[in-house]
Amino acid sequence: MSKNSTAFLALLGIVLLALNMRAVLGNISPIVVQISRDIPLSSAALAILGGLPPVVFAVSGLLVPLLSRVLRIEALILFSLGLIVLGNVGRGLAADLGSLMVATGVVLAGIGVANVLLPALVKKYFPSHIVLVTAFSMSTMAIGTSAPAISSHSLTEALGWQFALGVWAAFAAVAIVPWILLAARARRDGSAPIVHLAGLNRPRVSGNVARSRTAWALLLVFALAQVNIYAMFAWLPTVLVDTAGMPWATTGVMLGVYALMGVVASVLVATFARRMRNPSPLMYVGIACFSGGYGGLLLAPTAAPWLWVALAGVGPTVMHICLMLVGLRSRTHDGAVALSSFMQGFGYAAGAAGPLVMGLLHGLTDGWALPLVLGVCTALVMVLGVAALRKDRFVEDEWARRN
């Protein structure tokens, strides 16, 4: 296989992988009413479903370095896509709340593995184009998030909620094809698992991550971004119904708009970050958009709900840049995988609090003012982490200085 064909397959594989990495997040909340006719979904159940993604992402993300000891990165991607296919089929066949949650957990476990490996894949196959390929994959991920959110209501009305949840298994199955070819090439070439390429078998690597100021700054920003993102995916439709009087059918489209704004964010990042040695200042744009979107929903929800949702949808720019910085702030595969696992493992664990706390505050106050104020506050705290990322540092250098 030539170098060009390998690069093409890798880019195709990364794009198809990214397309399947968020489809599960936005296709339940717009069709809660229809699902509840067959499977009762209480507020507590919805809060658990909303908090499940970051919890599973955290656990599976922290396990990736262990899996990397025995499997090549391409084989791990095949493993993750297999879980996504299996879980989506299970969601379409779910007959009760327990089976729906288990199947959702299987999908999320596959995505959690892919989350950690995506920055390492970009660094391995496109080391000279980290910013561009990361931005492209983030755009694809945003499309993969918005399409289910926008289409789930129509698919449910036409073919039932089971089809609306299960159909995404087909897209994950297609994504497996290029990775089978890339895995075969890696095996034929005799490339070793990541652990041997990068030295992840050295027991001190994971511990060293916690000695890096850059790692902690990335974790702070990434974790608070996840708190906001998952709170919005879990509760945005309900917020719009309660505060703006929007019909449920429209809230699915609005959730899709929120996700689709990630494409705008990725284009913005790709345009400006390529010309910047350090793209972290672009995070301030995301912080301002998070705050502006929440402020609009709080103070004037009926005036321009599309604008407020679109603004909040640009907020996840901060997450995109965090993923770029994993590659830009590490010198080796060792650093990239260890830093990615640290940032995403603990970051997603913190993100699980978003839907739960937002739901709890709504239940206590019977309104959305306090949850939205909390959203503004968490967005503003990200400024502390961004300020620490202004300096160009490599995590390996920080480890060495502290040893």
GIMO-V816187 format. One record per helix or strand of 3 or more residues. SS is the DSSP state (@ for helix, = for strand). FROM is the first residue (numbers start at 1). LEN is the number of residues. If there is no record, write none. Layout:
BEGIN
ss=<SS & SS>
from=<FROM & FROM>
len=<LEN & LEN>
END
This chain:
BEGIN
ss=<@ & @ & @ & @ & @ & @ & @ & @ & @ & @ & @ & @ & @ & @ & @ & @ & @ & @>
from=<3 & 29 & 43 & 73 & 97 & 130 & 161 & 168 & 194 & 204 & 213 & 248 & 279 & 305 & 317 & 333 & 369 & 395>
len=<17 & 8 & 25 & 21 & 29 & 30 & 6 & 22 & 5 & 6 & 32 & 26 & 21 & 10 & 12 & 33 & 20 & 8>
END
